[in-house]
Amino acid sequence: MAAWYSVEPEDLKARSGPAKATAIELACRLTGWTQRAIGLYYGGISCAAVSVSRQKIRNCPAAQTKTIEQLQGKLPHDFAKLKV
């Protein structure tokens, strides 16, 4: 995921931007974790911040949505087994 955006994996937790928003969206779709757990994982942000990030994704251009769909197709589908 980080490689797609040419960022370090740690940056997904430390910085905001399209890479982090995409990671949060995919985590919400694939892990079964709560928004609170996802927020804690991605730098200790609140569940409200996760919700805002997802809202931005829903309102983004079609190109960003296509990127998310492409990435989702490339990722394994057993993320629900992961523990926070």
PDB file of N, CA, C and O in Angstrom, chain B, residues numbered from 101:
ATOM      1  N   MET B 101       0.828  -1.184   0.000  1.00  0.00           N
ATOM      2  CA  MET B 101       0.000   0.000   0.000  1.00  0.00           C
ATOM      3  C   MET B 101       0.874   1.249   0.000  1.00  0.00           C
ATOM      4  O   MET B 101       0.690   2.151  -0.817  1.00  0.00           O
ATOM      5  N   ALA B 102       1.815   1.288   0.917  1.00  0.00           N
ATOM      6  CA  ALA B 102       2.703   2.451   0.994  1.00  0.00           C
ATOM      7  C   ALA B 102       3.518   2.602  -0.288  1.00  0.00           C
ATOM      8  O   ALA B 102       3.770   3.717  -0.744  1.00  0.00           O
ATOM      9  N   ALA B 103       3.927   1.475  -0.863  1.00  0.00           N
ATOM     10  CA  ALA B 103       4.729   1.519  -2.087  1.00  0.00           C
ATOM     11  C   ALA B 103       3.950   2.143  -3.240  1.00  0.00           C
ATOM     12  O   ALA B 103       4.532   2.826  -4.084  1.00  0.00           O
ATOM     13  N   TRP B 104       2.649   1.915  -3.282  1.00  0.00           N
ATOM     14  CA  TRP B 104       1.803   2.484  -4.348  1.00  0.00           C
ATOM     15  C   TRP B 104       1.939   4.003  -4.372  1.00  0.00           C
ATOM     16  O   TRP B 104       1.984   4.622  -5.435  1.00  0.00           O
ATOM     17  N   TYR B 105       2.004   4.600  -3.156  1.00  0.00           N
ATOM     18  CA  TYR B 105       2.108   6.057  -3.033  1.00  0.00           C
ATOM     19  C   TYR B 105       3.541   6.534  -2.827  1.00  0.00           C
ATOM     20  O   TYR B 105       3.769   7.726  -2.624  1.00  0.00           O
ATOM     21  N   SER B 106       4.495   5.635  -2.874  1.00  0.00           N
ATOM     22  CA  SER B 106       5.915   5.952  -2.686  1.00  0.00           C
ATOM     23  C   SER B 106       6.174   6.644  -1.354  1.00  0.00           C
ATOM     24  O   SER B 106       6.876   7.653  -1.285  1.00  0.00           O
ATOM     25  N   VAL B 107       5.594   6.081  -0.299  1.00  0.00           N
ATOM     26  CA  VAL B 107       5.836   6.572   1.056  1.00  0.00           C
ATOM     27  C   VAL B 107       6.292   5.401   1.920  1.00  0.00           C
ATOM     28  O   VAL B 107       6.097   4.239   1.564  1.00  0.00           O
ATOM     29  N   GLU B 108       6.886   5.716   3.032  1.00  0.00           N
ATOM     30  CA  GLU B 108       7.286   4.692   3.992  1.00  0.00           C
ATOM     31  C   GLU B 108       6.054   4.230   4.778  1.00  0.00           C
ATOM     32  O   GLU B 108       5.161   5.036   5.036  1.00  0.00           O
ATOM     33  N   PRO B 109       5.989   2.968   5.159  1.00  0.00           N
ATOM     34  CA  PRO B 109       4.834   2.489   5.929  1.00  0.00           C
ATOM     35  C   PRO B 109       4.573   3.295   7.207  1.00  0.00           C
ATOM     36  O   PRO B 109       3.422   3.483   7.602  1.00  0.00           O
ATOM     37  N   GLU B 110       5.638   3.766   7.843  1.00  0.00           N
ATOM     38  CA  GLU B 110       5.464   4.572   9.059  1.00  0.00           C
ATOM     39  C   GLU B 110       4.733   5.881   8.772  1.00  0.00           C
ATOM     40  O   GLU B 110       4.043   6.422   9.636  1.00  0.00           O
ATOM     41  N   ASP B 111       4.893   6.380   7.546  1.00  0.00           N
ATOM     42  CA  ASP B 111       4.240   7.635   7.166  1.00  0.00           C
ATOM     43  C   ASP B 111       2.728   7.512   7.176  1.00  0.00           C
ATOM     44  O   ASP B 111       2.027   8.506   7.362  1.00  0.00           O
ATOM     45  N   LEU B 112       2.214   6.301   6.976  1.00  0.00           N
ATOM     46  CA  LEU B 112       0.772   6.107   7.005  1.00  0.00           C
ATOM     47  C   LEU B 112       0.204   6.363   8.390  1.00  0.00           C
ATOM     48  O   LEU B 112      -0.972   6.696   8.537  1.00  0.00           O
ATOM     49  N   LYS B 113       1.037   6.209   9.394  1.00  0.00           N
ATOM     50  CA  LYS B 113       0.604   6.464  10.770  1.00  0.00           C
ATOM     51  C   LYS B 113       0.891   7.893  11.204  1.00  0.00           C
ATOM     52  O   LYS B 113       0.203   8.432  12.071  1.00  0.00           O
ATOM     53  N   ALA B 114       1.902   8.505  10.605  1.00  0.00           N
ATOM     54  CA  ALA B 114       2.363   9.800  11.085  1.00  0.00           C
ATOM     55  C   ALA B 114       1.802  10.992  10.318  1.00  0.00           C
ATOM     56  O   ALA B 114       1.667  12.074  10.888  1.00  0.00           O
ATOM     57  N   ARG B 115       1.479  10.824   9.059  1.00  0.00           N
ATOM     58  CA  ARG B 115       1.100  11.969   8.217  1.00  0.00           C
ATOM     59  C   ARG B 115      -0.284  11.757   7.617  1.00  0.00           C
ATOM     60  O   ARG B 115      -0.732  10.628   7.418  1.00  0.00           O
ATOM     61  N   SER B 116      -0.937  12.860   7.339  1.00  0.00           N
ATOM     62  CA  SER B 116      -2.213  12.758   6.637  1.00  0.00           C
ATOM     63  C   SER B 116      -1.967  12.888   5.145  1.00  0.00           C
ATOM     64  O   SER B 116      -0.884  13.294   4.724  1.00  0.00           O
ATOM     65  N   GLY B 117      -2.951  12.550   4.357  1.00  0.00           N
ATOM     66  CA  GLY B 117      -2.840  12.659   2.914  1.00  0.00           C
ATOM     67  C   GLY B 117      -3.545  11.512   2.236  1.00  0.00           C
ATOM     68  O   GLY B 117      -4.169  10.682   2.897  1.00  0.00           O
ATOM     69  N   PRO B 118      -3.451  11.459   0.926  1.00  0.00           N
ATOM     70  CA  PRO B 118      -4.165  10.425   0.181  1.00  0.00           C
ATOM     71  C   PRO B 118      -3.753   9.000   0.548  1.00  0.00           C
ATOM     72  O   PRO B 118      -4.596   8.104   0.587  1.00  0.00           O
ATOM     73  N   ALA B 119      -2.478   8.786   0.814  1.00  0.00           N
ATOM     74  CA  ALA B 119      -2.020   7.438   1.162  1.00  0.00           C
ATOM     75  C   ALA B 119      -2.659   6.975   2.466  1.00  0.00           C
ATOM     76  O   ALA B 119      -3.137   5.844   2.557  1.00  0.00           O
ATOM     77  N   LYS B 120      -2.670   7.827   3.457  1.00  0.00           N
ATOM     78  CA  LYS B 120      -3.259   7.464   4.740  1.00  0.00           C
ATOM     79  C   LYS B 120      -4.771   7.287   4.610  1.00  0.00           C
ATOM     80  O   LYS B 120      -5.339   6.353   5.176  1.00  0.00           O
ATOM     81  N   ALA B 121      -5.415   8.174   3.873  1.00  0.00           N
ATOM     82  CA  ALA B 121      -6.864   8.060   3.683  1.00  0.00           C
ATOM     83  C   ALA B 121      -7.211   6.745   2.998  1.00  0.00           C
ATOM     84  O   ALA B 121      -8.186   6.088   3.363  1.00  0.00           O
ATOM     85  N   THR B 122      -6.414   6.364   2.007  1.00  0.00           N
ATOM     86  CA  THR B 122      -6.639   5.101   1.307  1.00  0.00           C
ATOM     87  C   THR B 122      -6.424   3.923   2.249  1.00  0.00           C
ATOM     88  O   THR B 122      -7.210   2.976   2.254  1.00  0.00           O
ATOM     89  N   ALA B 123      -5.365   3.980   3.042  1.00  0.00           N
ATOM     90  CA  ALA B 123      -5.091   2.901   3.993  1.00  0.00           C
ATOM     91  C   ALA B 123      -6.228   2.761   5.005  1.00  0.00           C
ATOM     92  O   ALA B 123      -6.630   1.648   5.345  1.00  0.00           O
ATOM     93  N   ILE B 124      -6.736   3.881   5.478  1.00  0.00           N
ATOM     94  CA  ILE B 124      -7.840   3.856   6.435  1.00  0.00           C
ATOM     95  C   ILE B 124      -9.085   3.253   5.781  1.00  0.00           C
ATOM     96  O   ILE B 124      -9.757   2.412   6.377  1.00  0.00           O
ATOM     97  N   GLU B 125      -9.386   3.677   4.576  1.00  0.00           N
ATOM     98  CA  GLU B 125     -10.560   3.146   3.867  1.00  0.00           C
ATOM     99  C   GLU B 125     -10.446   1.641   3.661  1.00  0.00           C
ATOM    100  O   GLU B 125     -11.402   0.905   3.903  1.00  0.00           O
ATOM    101  N   LEU B 126      -9.287   1.187   3.219  1.00  0.00           N
ATOM    102  CA  LEU B 126      -9.098  -0.244   3.009  1.00  0.00           C
ATOM    103  C   LEU B 126      -9.160  -1.012   4.323  1.00  0.00           C
ATOM    104  O   LEU B 126      -9.692  -2.122   4.368  1.00  0.00           O
ATOM    105  N   ALA B 127      -8.626  -0.438   5.382  1.00  0.00           N
ATOM    106  CA  ALA B 127      -8.708  -1.088   6.695  1.00  0.00           C
ATOM    107  C   ALA B 127     -10.166  -1.236   7.123  1.00  0.00           C
ATOM    108  O   ALA B 127     -10.561  -2.278   7.646  1.00  0.00           O
ATOM    109  N   CYS B 128     -10.959  -0.197   6.902  1.00  0.00           N
ATOM    110  CA  CYS B 128     -12.383  -0.266   7.249  1.00  0.00           C
ATOM    111  C   CYS B 128     -13.101  -1.326   6.424  1.00  0.00           C
ATOM    112  O   CYS B 128     -13.958  -2.043   6.941  1.00  0.00           O
ATOM    113  N   ARG B 129     -12.761  -1.426   5.175  1.00  0.00           N
ATOM    114  CA  ARG B 129     -13.419  -2.392   4.291  1.00  0.00           C
ATOM    115  C   ARG B 129     -13.013  -3.829   4.565  1.00  0.00           C
ATOM    116  O   ARG B 129     -13.837  -4.738   4.465  1.00  0.00           O
ATOM    117  N   LEU B 130     -11.739  -4.042   4.912  1.00  0.00           N
ATOM    118  CA  LEU B 130     -11.201  -5.403   4.908  1.00  0.00           C
ATOM    119  C   LEU B 130     -10.948  -6.032   6.270  1.00  0.00           C
ATOM    120  O   LEU B 130     -10.874  -7.257   6.368  1.00  0.00           O
ATOM    121  N   THR B 131     -10.814  -5.239   7.316  1.00  0.00           N
ATOM    122  CA  THR B 131     -10.371  -5.840   8.573  1.00  0.00           C
ATOM    123  C   THR B 131     -11.478  -6.266   9.521  1.00  0.00           C
ATOM    124  O   THR B 131     -11.299  -7.200  10.302  1.00  0.00           O
ATOM    125  N   GLY B 132     -12.615  -5.595   9.462  1.00  0.00           N
ATOM    126  CA  GLY B 132     -13.640  -5.860  10.464  1.00  0.00           C
ATOM    127  C   GLY B 132     -13.373  -5.139  11.774  1.00  0.00           C
ATOM    128  O   GLY B 132     -14.121  -5.302  12.738  1.00  0.00           O
ATOM    129  N   TRP B 133     -12.311  -4.342  11.815  1.00  0.00           N
ATOM    130  CA  TRP B 133     -11.996  -3.564  13.010  1.00  0.00           C
ATOM    131  C   TRP B 133     -12.975  -2.409  13.140  1.00  0.00           C
ATOM    132  O   TRP B 133     -13.583  -1.978  12.160  1.00  0.00           O
ATOM    133  N   THR B 134     -13.116  -1.919  14.350  1.00  0.00           N
ATOM    134  CA  THR B 134     -13.916  -0.719  14.569  1.00  0.00           C
ATOM    135  C   THR B 134     -13.137   0.496  14.076  1.00  0.00           C
ATOM    136  O   THR B 134     -11.919   0.440  13.910  1.00  0.00           O
ATOM    137  N   GLN B 135     -13.845   1.581  13.847  1.00  0.00           N
ATOM    138  CA  GLN B 135     -13.161   2.813  13.443  1.00  0.00           C
ATOM    139  C   GLN B 135     -12.233   3.287  14.553  1.00  0.00           C
ATOM    140  O   GLN B 135     -11.199   3.897  14.280  1.00  0.00           O
ATOM    141  N   ARG B 136     -12.592   3.014  15.789  1.00  0.00           N
ATOM    142  CA  ARG B 136     -11.709   3.393  16.900  1.00  0.00           C
ATOM    143  C   ARG B 136     -10.393   2.626  16.822  1.00  0.00           C
ATOM    144  O   ARG B 136      -9.321   3.213  16.969  1.00  0.00           O
ATOM    145  N   ALA B 137     -10.472   1.311  16.589  1.00  0.00           N
ATOM    146  CA  ALA B 137      -9.258   0.497  16.498  1.00  0.00           C
ATOM    147  C   ALA B 137      -8.396   0.940  15.312  1.00  0.00           C
ATOM    148  O   ALA B 137      -7.171   0.999  15.416  1.00  0.00           O
ATOM    149  N   ILE B 138      -9.035   1.246  14.203  1.00  0.00           N
ATOM    150  CA  ILE B 138      -8.297   1.700  13.024  1.00  0.00           C
ATOM    151  C   ILE B 138      -7.633   3.042  13.312  1.00  0.00           C
ATOM    152  O   ILE B 138      -6.485   3.262  12.926  1.00  0.00           O
ATOM    153  N   GLY B 139      -8.343   3.932  13.983  1.00  0.00           N
ATOM    154  CA  GLY B 139      -7.770   5.221  14.353  1.00  0.00           C
ATOM    155  C   GLY B 139      -6.562   5.069  15.259  1.00  0.00           C
ATOM    156  O   GLY B 139      -5.559   5.761  15.089  1.00  0.00           O
ATOM    157  N   LEU B 140      -6.659   4.171  16.213  1.00  0.00           N
ATOM    158  CA  LEU B 140      -5.521   3.929  17.106  1.00  0.00           C
ATOM    159  C   LEU B 140      -4.333   3.388  16.322  1.00  0.00           C
ATOM    160  O   LEU B 140      -3.196   3.792  16.563  1.00  0.00           O
ATOM    161  N   TYR B 141      -4.583   2.494  15.402  1.00  0.00           N
ATOM    162  CA  TYR B 141      -3.511   1.921  14.606  1.00  0.00           C
ATOM    163  C   TYR B 141      -2.832   2.969  13.726  1.00  0.00           C
ATOM    164  O   TYR B 141      -1.609   2.980  13.593  1.00  0.00           O
ATOM    165  N   TYR B 142      -3.623   3.835  13.137  1.00  0.00           N
ATOM    166  CA  TYR B 142      -3.081   4.856  12.238  1.00  0.00           C
ATOM    167  C   TYR B 142      -2.785   6.160  12.964  1.00  0.00           C
ATOM    168  O   TYR B 142      -3.291   7.219  12.596  1.00  0.00           O
ATOM    169  N   GLY B 143      -1.978   6.070  13.974  1.00  0.00           N
ATOM    170  CA  GLY B 143      -1.435   7.255  14.620  1.00  0.00           C
ATOM    171  C   GLY B 143      -2.236   7.789  15.786  1.00  0.00           C
ATOM    172  O   GLY B 143      -2.001   8.913  16.230  1.00  0.00           O
ATOM    173  N   GLY B 144      -3.169   7.015  16.290  1.00  0.00           N
ATOM    174  CA  GLY B 144      -3.920   7.460  17.453  1.00  0.00           C
ATOM    175  C   GLY B 144      -4.968   8.516  17.136  1.00  0.00           C
ATOM    176  O   GLY B 144      -5.306   9.340  17.987  1.00  0.00           O
ATOM    177  N   ILE B 145      -5.485   8.490  15.903  1.00  0.00           N
ATOM    178  CA  ILE B 145      -6.520   9.463  15.562  1.00  0.00           C
ATOM    179  C   ILE B 145      -7.865   8.974  16.091  1.00  0.00           C
ATOM    180  O   ILE B 145      -8.042   7.782  16.342  1.00  0.00           O
ATOM    181  N   SER B 146      -8.791   9.875  16.257  1.00  0.00           N
ATOM    182  CA  SER B 146     -10.095   9.525  16.812  1.00  0.00           C
ATOM    183  C   SER B 146     -10.950   8.790  15.783  1.00  0.00           C
ATOM    184  O   SER B 146     -10.679   8.823  14.583  1.00  0.00           O
ATOM    185  N   CYS B 147     -11.982   8.131  16.284  1.00  0.00           N
ATOM    186  CA  CYS B 147     -12.902   7.467  15.351  1.00  0.00           C
ATOM    187  C   CYS B 147     -13.618   8.514  14.499  1.00  0.00           C
ATOM    188  O   CYS B 147     -14.002   8.229  13.365  1.00  0.00           O
ATOM    189  N   ALA B 148     -13.801   9.722  15.033  1.00  0.00           N
ATOM    190  CA  ALA B 148     -14.393  10.802  14.237  1.00  0.00           C
ATOM    191  C   ALA B 148     -13.470  11.178  13.088  1.00  0.00           C
ATOM    192  O   ALA B 148     -13.942  11.448  11.984  1.00  0.00           O
ATOM    193  N   ALA B 149     -12.169  11.200  13.324  1.00  0.00           N
ATOM    194  CA  ALA B 149     -11.205  11.508  12.258  1.00  0.00           C
ATOM    195  C   ALA B 149     -11.214  10.414  11.194  1.00  0.00           C
ATOM    196  O   ALA B 149     -11.058  10.701  10.007  1.00  0.00           O
ATOM    197  N   VAL B 150     -11.395   9.173  11.607  1.00  0.00           N
ATOM    198  CA  VAL B 150     -11.523   8.078  10.642  1.00  0.00           C
ATOM    199  C   VAL B 150     -12.759   8.300   9.789  1.00  0.00           C
ATOM    200  O   VAL B 150     -12.719   8.126   8.571  1.00  0.00           O
ATOM    201  N   SER B 151     -13.848   8.681  10.421  1.00  0.00           N
ATOM    202  CA  SER B 151     -15.092   8.944   9.699  1.00  0.00           C
ATOM    203  C   SER B 151     -14.928  10.086   8.700  1.00  0.00           C
ATOM    204  O   SER B 151     -15.411   9.995   7.571  1.00  0.00           O
ATOM    205  N   VAL B 152     -14.259  11.146   9.100  1.00  0.00           N
ATOM    206  CA  VAL B 152     -14.013  12.282   8.204  1.00  0.00           C
ATOM    207  C   VAL B 152     -13.141  11.841   7.024  1.00  0.00           C
ATOM    208  O   VAL B 152     -13.392  12.231   5.884  1.00  0.00           O
ATOM    209  N   SER B 153     -12.135  11.043   7.298  1.00  0.00           N
ATOM    210  CA  SER B 153     -11.263  10.539   6.243  1.00  0.00           C
ATOM    211  C   SER B 153     -12.065   9.719   5.236  1.00  0.00           C
ATOM    212  O   SER B 153     -11.880   9.859   4.027  1.00  0.00           O
ATOM    213  N   ARG B 154     -12.948   8.873   5.730  1.00  0.00           N
ATOM    214  CA  ARG B 154     -13.781   8.053   4.840  1.00  0.00           C
ATOM    215  C   ARG B 154     -14.749   8.908   4.040  1.00  0.00           C
ATOM    216  O   ARG B 154     -15.038   8.609   2.882  1.00  0.00           O
ATOM    217  N   GLN B 155     -15.246   9.967   4.654  1.00  0.00           N
ATOM    218  CA  GLN B 155     -16.149  10.871   3.939  1.00  0.00           C
ATOM    219  C   GLN B 155     -15.412  11.544   2.784  1.00  0.00           C
ATOM    220  O   GLN B 155     -15.969  11.714   1.699  1.00  0.00           O
ATOM    221  N   LYS B 156     -14.170  11.921   3.020  1.00  0.00           N
ATOM    222  CA  LYS B 156     -13.366  12.527   1.950  1.00  0.00           C
ATOM    223  C   LYS B 156     -13.174  11.533   0.807  1.00  0.00           C
ATOM    224  O   LYS B 156     -13.206  11.920  -0.361  1.00  0.00           O
ATOM    225  N   ILE B 157     -12.978  10.276   1.130  1.00  0.00           N
ATOM    226  CA  ILE B 157     -12.829   9.249   0.102  1.00  0.00           C
ATOM    227  C   ILE B 157     -14.123   9.128  -0.708  1.00  0.00           C
ATOM    228  O   ILE B 157     -14.080   9.018  -1.933  1.00  0.00           O
ATOM    229  N   ARG B 158     -15.255   9.149  -0.035  1.00  0.00           N
ATOM    230  CA  ARG B 158     -16.540   9.036  -0.736  1.00  0.00           C
ATOM    231  C   ARG B 158     -16.775  10.222  -1.663  1.00  0.00           C
ATOM    232  O   ARG B 158     -17.467  10.092  -2.673  1.00  0.00           O
ATOM    233  N   ASN B 159     -16.207  11.369  -1.330  1.00  0.00           N
ATOM    234  CA  ASN B 159     -16.392  12.578  -2.136  1.00  0.00           C
ATOM    235  C   ASN B 159     -15.241  12.839  -3.105  1.00  0.00           C
ATOM    236  O   ASN B 159     -15.200  13.889  -3.746  1.00  0.00           O
ATOM    237  N   CYS B 160     -14.322  11.911  -3.218  1.00  0.00           N
ATOM    238  CA  CYS B 160     -13.134  12.135  -4.043  1.00  0.00           C
ATOM    239  C   CYS B 160     -13.428  11.846  -5.510  1.00  0.00           C
ATOM    240  O   CYS B 160     -14.455  11.253  -5.843  1.00  0.00           O
ATOM    241  N   PRO B 161     -12.525  12.266  -6.374  1.00  0.00           N
ATOM    242  CA  PRO B 161     -12.680  11.997  -7.802  1.00  0.00           C
ATOM    243  C   PRO B 161     -12.688  10.494  -8.089  1.00  0.00           C
ATOM    244  O   PRO B 161     -12.191   9.689  -7.301  1.00  0.00           O
ATOM    245  N   ALA B 162     -13.258  10.148  -9.219  1.00  0.00           N
ATOM    246  CA  ALA B 162     -13.360   8.741  -9.610  1.00  0.00           C
ATOM    247  C   ALA B 162     -11.994   8.062  -9.703  1.00  0.00           C
ATOM    248  O   ALA B 162     -11.886   6.859  -9.462  1.00  0.00           O
ATOM    249  N   ALA B 163     -10.970   8.805 -10.043  1.00  0.00           N
ATOM    250  CA  ALA B 163      -9.625   8.222 -10.154  1.00  0.00           C
ATOM    251  C   ALA B 163      -9.163   7.660  -8.816  1.00  0.00           C
ATOM    252  O   ALA B 163      -8.573   6.581  -8.765  1.00  0.00           O
ATOM    253  N   GLN B 164      -9.426   8.383  -7.737  1.00  0.00           N
ATOM    254  CA  GLN B 164      -9.035   7.902  -6.404  1.00  0.00           C
ATOM    255  C   GLN B 164      -9.833   6.655  -6.042  1.00  0.00           C
ATOM    256  O   GLN B 164      -9.286   5.705  -5.483  1.00  0.00           O
ATOM    257  N   THR B 165     -11.108   6.657  -6.354  1.00  0.00           N
ATOM    258  CA  THR B 165     -11.946   5.493  -6.073  1.00  0.00           C
ATOM    259  C   THR B 165     -11.433   4.281  -6.851  1.00  0.00           C
ATOM    260  O   THR B 165     -11.402   3.169  -6.323  1.00  0.00           O
ATOM    261  N   LYS B 166     -11.035   4.495  -8.093  1.00  0.00           N
ATOM    262  CA  LYS B 166     -10.494   3.411  -8.904  1.00  0.00           C
ATOM    263  C   LYS B 166      -9.204   2.867  -8.292  1.00  0.00           C
ATOM    264  O   LYS B 166      -8.982   1.656  -8.280  1.00  0.00           O
ATOM    265  N   THR B 167      -8.360   3.759  -7.787  1.00  0.00           N
ATOM    266  CA  THR B 167      -7.120   3.334  -7.128  1.00  0.00           C
ATOM    267  C   THR B 167      -7.439   2.446  -5.933  1.00  0.00           C
ATOM    268  O   THR B 167      -6.808   1.406  -5.743  1.00  0.00           O
ATOM    269  N   ILE B 168      -8.405   2.849  -5.135  1.00  0.00           N
ATOM    270  CA  ILE B 168      -8.775   2.063  -3.955  1.00  0.00           C
ATOM    271  C   ILE B 168      -9.275   0.681  -4.380  1.00  0.00           C
ATOM    272  O   ILE B 168      -8.912  -0.324  -3.769  1.00  0.00           O
ATOM    273  N   GLU B 169     -10.099   0.627  -5.415  1.00  0.00           N
ATOM    274  CA  GLU B 169     -10.608  -0.658  -5.899  1.00  0.00           C
ATOM    275  C   GLU B 169      -9.458  -1.535  -6.412  1.00  0.00           C
ATOM    276  O   GLU B 169      -9.445  -2.741  -6.166  1.00  0.00           O
ATOM    277  N   GLN B 170      -8.505  -0.944  -7.115  1.00  0.00           N
ATOM    278  CA  GLN B 170      -7.355  -1.704  -7.610  1.00  0.00           C
ATOM    279  C   GLN B 170      -6.542  -2.269  -6.452  1.00  0.00           C
ATOM    280  O   GLN B 170      -6.171  -3.442  -6.459  1.00  0.00           O
ATOM    281  N   LEU B 171      -6.272  -1.439  -5.470  1.00  0.00           N
ATOM    282  CA  LEU B 171      -5.504  -1.902  -4.314  1.00  0.00           C
ATOM    283  C   LEU B 171      -6.251  -2.978  -3.550  1.00  0.00           C
ATOM    284  O   LEU B 171      -5.652  -3.963  -3.117  1.00  0.00           O
ATOM    285  N   GLN B 172      -7.545  -2.803  -3.383  1.00  0.00           N
ATOM    286  CA  GLN B 172      -8.338  -3.783  -2.658  1.00  0.00           C
ATOM    287  C   GLN B 172      -8.263  -5.145  -3.354  1.00  0.00           C
ATOM    288  O   GLN B 172      -8.206  -6.182  -2.691  1.00  0.00           O
ATOM    289  N   GLY B 173      -8.262  -5.139  -4.673  1.00  0.00           N
ATOM    290  CA  GLY B 173      -8.168  -6.378  -5.421  1.00  0.00           C
ATOM    291  C   GLY B 173      -6.823  -7.074  -5.287  1.00  0.00           C
ATOM    292  O   GLY B 173      -6.727  -8.285  -5.485  1.00  0.00           O
ATOM    293  N   LYS B 174      -5.789  -6.321  -4.953  1.00  0.00           N
ATOM    294  CA  LYS B 174      -4.446  -6.885  -4.835  1.00  0.00           C
ATOM    295  C   LYS B 174      -4.130  -7.383  -3.427  1.00  0.00           C
ATOM    296  O   LYS B 174      -3.154  -8.107  -3.229  1.00  0.00           O
ATOM    297  N   LEU B 175      -4.945  -7.001  -2.457  1.00  0.00           N
ATOM    298  CA  LEU B 175      -4.656  -7.359  -1.070  1.00  0.00           C
ATOM    299  C   LEU B 175      -5.313  -8.677  -0.694  1.00  0.00           C
ATOM    300  O   LEU B 175      -6.360  -9.033  -1.235  1.00  0.00           O
ATOM    301  N   PRO B 176      -4.691  -9.405   0.242  1.00  0.00           N
ATOM    302  CA  PRO B 176      -5.325 -10.636   0.709  1.00  0.00           C
ATOM    303  C   PRO B 176      -6.640 -10.312   1.418  1.00  0.00           C
ATOM    304  O   PRO B 176      -6.809  -9.212   1.945  1.00  0.00           O
ATOM    305  N   HIS B 177      -7.547 -11.248   1.429  1.00  0.00           N
ATOM    306  CA  HIS B 177      -8.868 -10.995   1.994  1.00  0.00           C
ATOM    307  C   HIS B 177      -9.059 -11.627   3.371  1.00  0.00           C
ATOM    308  O   HIS B 177     -10.191 -11.854   3.798  1.00  0.00           O
ATOM    309  N   ASP B 178      -7.961 -11.910   4.065  1.00  0.00           N
ATOM    310  CA  ASP B 178      -8.082 -12.497   5.398  1.00  0.00           C
ATOM    311  C   ASP B 178      -7.644 -11.540   6.495  1.00  0.00           C
ATOM    312  O   ASP B 178      -7.139 -11.969   7.533  1.00  0.00           O
ATOM    313  N   PHE B 179      -7.834 -10.247   6.267  1.00  0.00           N
ATOM    314  CA  PHE B 179      -7.431  -9.235   7.234  1.00  0.00           C
ATOM    315  C   PHE B 179      -8.227  -9.325   8.532  1.00  0.00           C
ATOM    316  O   PHE B 179      -7.747  -8.876   9.572  1.00  0.00           O
ATOM    317  N   ALA B 180      -9.413  -9.886   8.496  1.00  0.00           N
ATOM    318  CA  ALA B 180     -10.236  -9.973   9.699  1.00  0.00           C
ATOM    319  C   ALA B 180      -9.536 -10.768  10.792  1.00  0.00           C
ATOM    320  O   ALA B 180      -9.882 -10.631  11.965  1.00  0.00           O
ATOM    321  N   LYS B 181      -8.565 -11.593  10.435  1.00  0.00           N
ATOM    322  CA  LYS B 181      -7.845 -12.394  11.415  1.00  0.00           C
ATOM    323  C   LYS B 181      -6.788 -11.590  12.167  1.00  0.00           C
ATOM    324  O   LYS B 181      -6.275 -12.046  13.189  1.00  0.00           O
ATOM    325  N   LEU B 182      -6.461 -10.406  11.672  1.00  0.00           N
ATOM    326  CA  LEU B 182      -5.425  -9.588  12.302  1.00  0.00           C
ATOM    327  C   LEU B 182      -5.902  -9.018  13.628  1.00  0.00           C
ATOM    328  O   LEU B 182      -7.091  -8.754  13.806  1.00  0.00           O
ATOM    329  N   LYS B 183      -5.005  -8.835  14.523  1.00  0.00           N
ATOM    330  CA  LYS B 183      -5.310  -8.256  15.835  1.00  0.00           C
ATOM    331  C   LYS B 183      -4.655  -6.892  15.951  1.00  0.00           C
ATOM    332  O   LYS B 183      -3.554  -6.676  15.445  1.00  0.00           O
ATOM    333  N   VAL B 184      -5.333  -5.980  16.614  1.00  0.00           N
ATOM    334  CA  VAL B 184      -4.774  -4.649  16.858  1.00  0.00           C
ATOM    335  C   VAL B 184      -3.851  -4.731  18.040  1.00  0.00           C
ATOM    336  O   VAL B 184      -3.262  -3.725  18.434  1.00  0.00           O
TER     337      VAL B 184
END
